[in-house]
């Protein structure tokens, strides 16, 4: 289990701005995130999430409740699973709630990960993240250098889409 510390902001022309910082391109992915509901627990009330991500392969991800208010910090557990994971979860009572599709370009910059996302229904966003809480100020600094610090949010894409 790791800790995810991140902020995101809308950013037109995100890739050019991130590359102008000197960030190094890592890879490009098409991601389809299917979020699941629990049969006896309301994840919205507990501030948790369970999803299956389809990209280069299938991953299941659990996200715990947020631990901070000015940056989104939460525990994250993610690992690859076979296609049969959907069947297993459905048999256990989980149901598909909604799906978010995006194209993501991933960059590395001074120990941080910067993702340039084009989210279906939302448009272009930049997400700056780390696994270290002490990187909080650096995340704000990078958003400032991109000129989008004042638009930063801790909301998830699901929150922003209203799903």
C-alpha positions as a Markdown table, in Angstrom:
| # | Residue | x | y | z |
|---|---|---|---|---|
| 1 | Unk | 0.0 | 0.0 | 0.0 |
| 2 | Unk | 1.3 | 3.4 | -0.9 |
| 3 | Unk | 0.3 | 7.0 | -0.1 |
| 4 | Unk | -0.9 | 9.1 | -3.0 |
| 5 | Unk | -0.5 | 12.9 | -2.6 |
| 6 | Unk | -1.8 | 14.9 | -5.5 |
| 7 | Unk | -3.5 | 18.0 | -6.9 |
| 8 | Unk | -5.1 | 18.5 | -10.3 |
| 9 | Unk | -6.1 | 21.5 | -12.3 |
| 10 | Unk | -7.6 | 22.3 | -15.7 |
| 11 | Unk | -4.9 | 23.2 | -18.1 |
| 12 | Unk | -5.4 | 24.0 | -21.8 |
| 13 | Unk | -2.2 | 23.1 | -23.7 |
| 14 | Unk | -1.0 | 21.0 | -20.8 |
| 15 | Unk | 1.6 | 18.9 | -22.6 |
| 16 | Unk | 3.5 | 21.9 | -24.0 |
| 17 | Unk | 3.5 | 23.6 | -20.6 |
| 18 | Unk | 4.8 | 20.5 | -18.9 |
| 19 | Unk | 7.5 | 19.8 | -21.5 |
| 20 | Unk | 8.6 | 23.5 | -21.2 |
| 21 | Unk | 9.3 | 22.8 | -17.5 |
| 22 | Unk | 11.8 | 20.2 | -18.6 |
| 23 | Unk | 9.7 | 17.2 | -17.5 |
| 24 | Unk | 10.8 | 13.9 | -19.1 |
| 25 | Unk | 8.1 | 12.0 | -21.0 |
| 26 | Unk | 7.6 | 8.4 | -19.6 |
| 27 | Unk | 4.7 | 7.0 | -21.5 |
| 28 | Unk | 1.2 | 7.5 | -23.0 |
| 29 | Unk | -1.8 | 5.5 | -22.0 |
| 30 | Unk | -5.5 | 5.2 | -22.8 |
| 31 | Unk | -7.2 | 4.5 | -19.4 |
| 32 | Unk | -10.7 | 3.3 | -18.8 |
| 33 | Unk | -11.6 | 3.4 | -15.1 |
| 34 | Unk | -14.7 | 1.5 | -14.0 |
| 35 | Unk | -15.8 | 2.3 | -10.5 |
| 36 | Unk | -17.6 | -0.2 | -8.4 |
| 37 | Unk | -20.2 | 0.0 | -5.6 |
| 38 | Unk | -20.0 | -2.2 | -2.5 |
| 39 | Unk | -23.0 | -4.4 | -1.7 |
| 40 | Unk | -23.2 | -3.2 | 2.0 |
| 41 | Unk | -21.1 | -0.1 | 2.3 |
| 42 | Unk | -21.6 | 3.4 | 0.6 |
| 43 | Unk | -18.1 | 4.4 | -0.6 |
| 44 | Unk | -19.3 | 8.0 | -1.0 |
| 45 | Unk | -20.1 | 8.1 | 2.7 |
| 46 | Unk | -16.8 | 6.4 | 3.7 |
| 47 | Unk | -14.8 | 8.5 | 1.1 |
| 48 | Unk | -13.3 | 5.3 | -0.4 |
| 49 | Unk | -13.2 | 4.1 | -4.0 |
| 50 | Unk | -12.7 | 0.8 | -5.7 |
| 51 | Unk | -12.0 | 0.7 | -9.5 |
| 52 | Unk | -10.8 | -1.5 | -12.2 |
| 53 | Unk | -8.5 | 0.3 | -14.6 |
| 54 | Unk | -8.0 | -0.9 | -18.2 |
| 55 | Unk | -4.8 | 0.4 | -19.7 |
| 56 | Unk | -1.9 | -1.7 | -20.9 |
| 57 | Unk | -3.5 | -4.4 | -18.7 |
| 58 | Unk | -6.1 | -4.7 | -16.0 |
| 59 | Unk | -5.5 | -3.2 | -12.5 |
| 60 | Unk | -7.7 | -3.1 | -9.4 |
| 61 | Unk | -7.3 | -0.1 | -7.2 |
| 62 | Unk | -8.6 | 0.6 | -3.7 |
| 63 | Unk | -8.4 | 4.3 | -2.5 |
| 64 | Unk | -8.9 | 5.0 | 1.2 |
| 65 | Unk | -10.4 | 8.1 | 2.7 |
| 66 | Unk | -8.7 | 11.4 | 2.1 |
| 67 | Unk | -6.3 | 12.4 | 4.9 |
| 68 | Unk | -5.7 | 16.1 | 4.1 |
| 69 | Unk | -7.7 | 19.1 | 2.9 |
| 70 | Unk | -5.3 | 21.3 | 0.8 |
| 71 | Unk | -3.9 | 18.3 | -1.1 |
| 72 | Unk | -5.5 | 15.0 | -1.9 |
| 73 | Unk | -3.6 | 12.5 | 0.3 |
| 74 | Unk | -5.0 | 9.0 | 0.6 |
| 75 | Unk | -3.8 | 5.4 | 0.8 |
| 76 | Unk | -3.8 | 3.6 | -2.5 |
| 77 | Unk | -3.5 | -0.1 | -3.1 |
| 78 | Unk | -3.2 | -1.2 | -6.8 |
| 79 | Unk | -2.2 | -4.4 | -8.5 |
| 80 | Unk | -2.8 | -6.3 | -11.8 |
| 81 | Unk | -5.7 | -8.7 | -12.1 |
| 82 | Unk | -7.0 | -11.0 | -14.8 |
| 83 | Unk | -10.2 | -10.3 | -16.7 |
| 84 | Unk | -12.0 | -12.7 | -14.5 |
| 85 | Unk | -11.8 | -10.1 | -11.6 |
| 86 | Unk | -15.0 | -8.5 | -12.9 |
| 87 | Unk | -16.8 | -11.8 | -12.6 |
| 88 | Unk | -15.5 | -12.5 | -9.1 |
| 89 | Unk | -16.5 | -9.0 | -7.9 |
| 90 | Unk | -20.0 | -9.2 | -9.5 |
| 91 | Unk | -20.5 | -12.6 | -7.8 |
| 92 | Unk | -19.5 | -11.0 | -4.5 |
| 93 | Unk | -22.2 | -8.3 | -5.0 |
| 94 | Unk | -20.2 | -5.4 | -6.4 |
| 95 | Unk | -21.8 | -3.5 | -9.2 |
| 96 | Unk | -20.4 | -1.2 | -11.9 |
| 97 | Unk | -21.3 | 2.4 | -11.0 |
| 98 | Unk | -19.7 | 4.5 | -13.8 |
| 99 | Unk | -16.7 | 4.6 | -16.1 |
| 100 | Unk | -14.3 | 7.5 | -16.7 |
| 101 | Unk | -12.2 | 7.4 | -19.9 |
| 102 | Unk | -9.1 | 9.4 | -20.5 |
| 103 | Unk | -5.9 | 9.7 | -22.4 |
| 104 | Unk | -2.9 | 10.2 | -20.1 |
| 105 | Unk | 0.7 | 11.3 | -20.9 |
| 106 | Unk | 2.9 | 10.6 | -17.9 |
| 107 | Unk | 6.0 | 12.7 | -17.2 |
| 108 | Unk | 8.7 | 12.6 | -14.5 |
| 109 | Unk | 9.9 | 15.9 | -13.0 |
| 110 | Unk | 12.3 | 16.3 | -10.0 |
| 111 | Unk | 10.9 | 13.2 | -8.3 |
| 112 | Unk | 7.3 | 14.0 | -9.0 |
| 113 | Unk | 4.9 | 12.4 | -11.5 |
| 114 | Unk | 3.0 | 14.8 | -13.7 |
| 115 | Unk | 0.1 | 13.5 | -15.7 |
| 116 | Unk | -1.4 | 15.3 | -18.6 |
| 117 | Unk | -4.9 | 14.0 | -18.9 |
| 118 | Unk | -7.6 | 14.5 | -21.5 |
| 119 | Unk | -10.7 | 13.4 | -19.7 |
| 120 | Unk | -13.8 | 12.5 | -21.7 |
| 121 | Unk | -16.5 | 15.1 | -20.7 |
| 122 | Unk | -14.0 | 17.4 | -18.9 |
| 123 | Unk | -11.1 | 18.2 | -21.2 |
| 124 | Unk | -7.5 | 18.8 | -20.4 |
| 125 | Unk | -6.1 | 18.5 | -16.8 |
| 126 | Unk | -2.7 | 18.3 | -15.2 |
| 127 | Unk | -2.3 | 16.1 | -12.1 |
| 128 | Unk | 0.9 | 16.5 | -10.1 |
| 129 | Unk | 1.5 | 13.6 | -7.6 |
| 130 | Unk | 4.0 | 12.0 | -5.2 |
| 131 | Unk | 4.0 | 9.2 | -2.7 |
| 132 | Unk | 5.6 | 11.5 | 0.0 |
| 133 | Unk | 3.6 | 13.9 | 2.1 |
| 134 | Unk | 6.6 | 16.1 | 2.4 |
| 135 | Unk | 6.3 | 16.9 | -1.3 |
| 136 | Unk | 3.2 | 18.9 | -0.7 |
| 137 | Unk | 4.9 | 22.3 | -1.2 |
| 138 | Unk | 6.7 | 21.1 | -4.3 |
| 139 | Unk | 3.4 | 20.0 | -5.8 |
| 140 | Unk | 2.0 | 23.6 | -5.3 |
| 141 | Unk | 5.3 | 25.0 | -6.7 |
| 142 | Unk | 5.0 | 23.0 | -9.9 |
| 143 | Unk | 1.3 | 24.0 | -10.3 |
| 144 | Unk | 2.5 | 27.6 | -9.8 |
| 145 | Unk | 5.2 | 27.3 | -12.5 |
| 146 | Unk | 2.5 | 25.9 | -14.8 |
| 147 | Unk | 0.3 | 29.0 | -14.1 |
| 148 | Unk | -2.6 | 26.9 | -12.8 |
| 149 | Unk | -2.0 | 26.9 | -9.0 |
| 150 | Unk | -5.1 | 29.1 | -8.4 |
| 151 | Unk | -7.3 | 26.4 | -10.2 |
| 152 | Unk | -6.0 | 23.5 | -8.2 |
| 153 | Unk | -8.5 | 21.1 | -6.7 |
| 154 | Unk | -8.6 | 18.0 | -4.5 |
| 155 | Unk | -11.7 | 16.8 | -6.3 |
| 156 | Unk | -11.6 | 13.5 | -8.2 |
| 157 | Unk | -12.6 | 13.3 | -11.8 |
| 158 | Unk | -15.7 | 11.5 | -10.7 |
| 159 | Unk | -16.6 | 14.6 | -8.5 |
| 160 | Unk | -15.8 | 17.0 | -11.3 |
| 161 | Unk | -18.0 | 14.9 | -13.7 |
| 162 | Unk | -20.8 | 14.7 | -11.1 |
| 163 | Unk | -21.0 | 10.9 | -11.2 |
